Structure formats: structure tokens, C-alpha cells
């Protein structure tokens, strides 16, 4: 992860089936350099989530929010840990 002061400090990952939400959040945070908004692009050939994950599994509460709200907010400390190959 970059230590550049302009690097995003927060990451918002939006479900791929929520393009309107992605555009709304992108527009809302376009002038906030500390926030990056991206679409979740993780899929297999059949459109399912990959079988192997490097990430820590989501809790039941996080899964419920992902399914109902349509996005996940990832704070800075977790972003820093993503640079390690296995957590």
C-alpha cells in the first residue's frame, strides 16, 4: 500500500449488481480523495464467487449488510493488511 498522503484511506466496495448505487457513491465522494469507490469484480466463469479467498471471511452481520445495503466500507487498517499475501 502506498504511503502517499493522497492515497485513499477508505475503500467502498459496491456489489456488482448495484450499478446505480456505485454511480451515486462515486459522485458523492468524487471530491474526497481519502475515499475510493469500486465495483466488486470477483467472479468465476459461472458467475459465482471464487472458491479460494485470500481475505478474511465476512461475519454474518457483514454478509447481511452486503446483501441488504449493497456495499462494504473497508477502513484504512484493513487496507494496509491487504498488502500481506495471507492474513
C-alpha positions as CSV (number, residue, x, y, z in Angstrom):
1,X,0.0,0.0,0.0
2,X,1.2,3.4,-0.8
3,X,2.1,5.8,2.0
4,X,1.2,8.8,-0.3
5,X,-1.0,11.3,1.6
6,X,-3.4,11.4,-1.4
7,X,-3.9,7.6,-1.3
8,X,-7.4,6.5,-0.4
9,X,-7.8,6.0,3.3
10,X,-11.3,4.3,3.0
11,X,-12.5,1.9,0.3
12,X,-16.1,1.4,-0.5
13,X,-16.8,-1.9,-2.4
14,X,-20.1,-1.9,-4.1
15,X,-21.9,-5.1,-5.2
16,X,-21.7,-5.6,-9.0
17,X,-25.5,-5.8,-9.3
18,X,-25.8,-2.3,-7.9
19,X,-24.5,0.0,-10.6
20,X,-26.8,2.9,-9.6
21,X,-25.5,2.7,-6.1
22,X,-21.9,2.7,-7.4
23,X,-22.6,5.8,-9.5
24,X,-24.3,7.6,-6.6
25,X,-21.5,6.8,-4.2
26,X,-18.8,7.7,-6.8
27,X,-20.5,11.0,-7.5
28,X,-20.9,11.7,-3.7
29,X,-17.2,11.0,-3.0
30,X,-15.6,12.3,-6.2
31,X,-14.1,15.3,-4.5
32,X,-13.0,13.3,-1.4
33,X,-9.5,11.9,-2.2
34,X,-9.5,9.9,1.0
35,X,-12.3,7.6,-0.3
36,X,-12.2,5.3,-3.3
37,X,-15.4,3.7,-4.6
38,X,-15.0,0.4,-6.7
39,X,-17.3,-2.3,-8.0
40,X,-16.8,-5.8,-6.7
41,X,-15.4,-7.7,-9.7
42,X,-14.8,-11.1,-8.1
43,X,-16.5,-13.8,-10.2
44,X,-15.7,-17.2,-11.7
45,X,-16.6,-18.4,-15.2
46,X,-20.1,-19.4,-14.0
47,X,-20.6,-16.0,-12.2
48,X,-20.1,-17.4,-8.7
49,X,-17.7,-16.2,-6.1
50,X,-14.2,-17.7,-6.3
51,X,-13.7,-20.9,-4.2
52,X,-10.4,-19.7,-2.7
53,X,-10.2,-16.3,-0.9
54,X,-7.2,-14.5,0.5
55,X,-9.4,-12.3,2.5
56,X,-10.8,-12.9,6.0
57,X,-14.3,-14.3,5.6
58,X,-17.2,-11.9,6.4
59,X,-19.1,-12.3,9.6
60,X,-22.9,-13.0,9.5
61,X,-23.6,-9.3,10.2
62,X,-21.2,-8.2,7.4
63,X,-22.9,-10.7,5.0
64,X,-26.3,-9.3,5.9
65,X,-25.2,-5.7,5.3
66,X,-23.6,-6.7,2.0
67,X,-26.8,-8.4,0.8
68,X,-29.2,-5.7,2.1
69,X,-27.3,-2.4,1.7
70,X,-25.2,-3.4,-1.3
71,X,-21.8,-2.2,-0.3
72,X,-19.0,-2.7,2.2
73,X,-16.9,0.0,3.8
74,X,-13.3,-1.0,4.3
75,X,-11.4,1.1,6.8
76,X,-7.7,2.0,6.5
77,X,-6.2,-0.6,8.8
78,X,-7.7,-3.4,6.8
79,X,-6.4,-1.9,3.6
80,X,-2.9,-1.9,5.0
81,X,-3.2,-5.6,5.9
82,X,-4.3,-6.4,2.3
83,X,-0.6,-6.0,1.2
84,X,0.3,-9.2,3.1
85,X,-0.3,-12.3,1.0
86,X,-2.1,-14.2,3.7
87,X,-4.0,-13.0,6.7
